[in-house]
Amino acid sequence: MAGSTSIRINQELYEQAKQDAAIEHRSIAGQIEFWARVGRAALDNPDLPVSFIAESLASLAEPREDAQPFVPRSSRSK
């Protein structure tokens, strides 16, 4: 993992990150980094919904062993 750098942020943003981090099982720094990645991807892809971007980035961070195989709804045998 890359090194770290200290930055100053607004206390209100810190408190929101702390709350969201607990819900999402991330560190506070991890939560802020996630928000930054979502924001960067949203700016780079303005045609995509932010919720899609956030869910996609979150799924990429999940361990592969926790993944479930995709099964299409219309998997009818002919």
Residue, then its C-alpha position, 0 to 999 in steps of 0.5 A: m500500500a502507498g504511504s500516507t499523508s496527513i491533511r486537515i479536513n472540516q470537523e463535520l466531514y470527519e464526523q460524517a466519515k466516522q459514522d459512514a465508516a462504521i456502517e461500511h466497516r472501513s477506517i475513517a481514512g478508508q471512507i474518505e479515500f472511498w469518497a474521493r475515488v467515487g468523486r473522481a470516477a463520477l467526474d471522469n464518467p458523468d454519464l454514469p449514476v453516482s450510485f452505480i459508480a459507488e457500488s461498482l467500486a465497493s464490489l471491486a474491493e470485496p475479497r474474491e472468495d466472498a463473490q457469488p457466481f452470476v446466474p441470469r434470471s432467464s437461464r432456461s434450458k432448451 
